[in-house]
Amino acid sequence: MVIIDNSKYDEALKKIGNSKDARLPWNLQMFRNAEDIIANYDYAIVVDDNDTDIAVLCWYPNSYVHNYEYSGAIDTSFLDQYDIVFLHECNEFSVELCNTALDRWHGHTVVLVGTSWEFAVDDLPELEDKECIWQDNLS
């Protein structure tokens, strides 16, 4: 799974330097778009509209190791057991849930936890009849 890990910025900068090939713009497709860059450089650097480095993407090994291609209805029965969903940090999987499944979910509140959501909040799809809360950490 591709994640945001800004603690790796110095290491990423050493490997990537000023290469424009290893930088990509911030958008919700950046996780998928970063895969080839990460395969070549171990990291990808995300830039804002002014070409300022704002985030580091890297691979985080887990069981989510493929892109989903949907051909039928999405089964939200597992999620439907809960009124609240907490998505910890902005990553490839959590963005995919927001884009494809949470609008079909029967719950009421989505809590986005972590500073990595800072740039993504405004780009997420509107979840009709659901409250969406962003907070830096769980308190």
KANOR-V87252 format. One record per residue. SS is DSSP state (H for helix, E for strand, - for the rest). PSI is psi in degrees with one decimal (999 if undefined). OMEGA is omega in radians with two decimals (none if undefined). Layout:
# KANOR-V87252
ss: {SS,SS}
psi: {PSI,PSI}
omega: {OMEGA,OMEGA}
This chain:
# KANOR-V87252
ss: {-,E,E,E,-,H,H,H,H,H,H,H,H,H,H,H,-,-,-,H,H,H,E,E,E,-,-,-,-,H,H,H,H,-,H,H,H,H,H,H,H,-,E,E,E,E,E,-,-,-,-,-,E,E,E,E,E,E,E,-,-,-,-,-,-,-,-,-,-,-,-,-,-,-,-,-,-,-,H,H,H,-,-,E,E,E,E,E,-,-,E,H,H,H,H,H,H,H,H,H,-,-,-,-,-,-,-,-,E,E,E,E,E,-,H,H,H,-,-,-,H,H,H,-,-,-,-,-,-,-,E,E,E,E,E,-,-,-,-}
psi: {139.2,129.6,165.7,126.1,86.9,-12.3,-13.6,11.1,-47.8,-42.8,-41.9,-42.2,-36.7,-40.1,-37.1,-35.7,-135.2,12.6,123.0,-23.1,-21.9,12.9,146.8,156.4,153.8,124.6,171.1,-9.3,-2.3,-32.7,-47.9,-40.8,-21.4,-13.2,-47.3,-37.8,-45.4,-36.3,-33.8,-36.0,-7.2,-17.2,162.2,143.1,130.3,136.5,155.1,-171.0,-19.0,11.9,27.1,133.2,127.4,-15.6,154.9,130.2,141.0,170.3,134.5,109.8,131.1,-165.9,-9.5,87.9,27.9,157.1,138.3,136.3,115.3,134.1,-4.6,-164.4,149.0,130.1,108.9,16.3,-35.9,-49.4,-33.1,-11.5,-12.9,142.1,-24.6,137.9,130.4,125.0,108.9,113.6,146.8,117.6,178.4,-44.8,-44.8,-36.5,-39.3,-41.6,-45.5,-40.3,-26.3,-25.6,-34.8,-21.6,-18.8,-11.3,145.0,-0.1,-175.1,-26.9,131.1,125.2,116.5,116.3,126.5,151.4,-21.2,-10.7,-10.4,-49.0,-14.9,-24.3,-45.5,-18.2,-10.4,149.5,150.0,127.7,99.8,135.4,23.4,142.1,134.0,121.1,136.2,130.4,145.3,-38.8,166.2,127.8,999}
omega: {3.08,-3.12,2.98,3.09,-3.08,3.06,-3.13,-3.03,-3.11,3.12,3.12,-3.13,3.09,-3.12,-3.00,-3.08,-3.13,-3.07,3.06,-3.13,-3.10,3.11,3.11,-3.10,3.08,2.94,-3.05,3.04,-3.04,-3.13,3.12,-3.12,-3.09,-3.01,-3.14,3.11,-3.14,3.10,-3.12,-3.00,-3.01,-3.13,2.93,3.12,3.14,-3.13,3.08,-3.11,3.12,-3.09,3.06,3.11,-3.12,-3.11,3.06,3.07,3.08,-3.13,3.05,-3.07,3.03,-3.07,3.12,-3.02,3.14,3.02,3.09,2.99,-3.05,3.09,-3.13,-3.14,3.11,3.13,3.13,-3.05,3.10,3.14,-3.08,3.09,-3.02,3.07,-3.10,3.03,3.07,3.07,-3.06,-3.14,3.10,3.12,-3.08,-3.08,-3.10,3.08,3.10,3.07,3.14,-3.07,-2.96,-2.97,-2.98,3.08,3.10,-3.12,-3.09,3.14,-3.00,-3.01,3.02,3.12,3.10,-3.04,3.04,-3.11,-3.12,3.07,-3.01,-3.08,-3.05,-3.00,-3.09,-3.10,-3.12,3.10,3.08,3.12,-3.05,3.11,3.10,3.06,3.10,-3.08,3.04,3.06,-3.09,3.14,3.09,3.14,none}
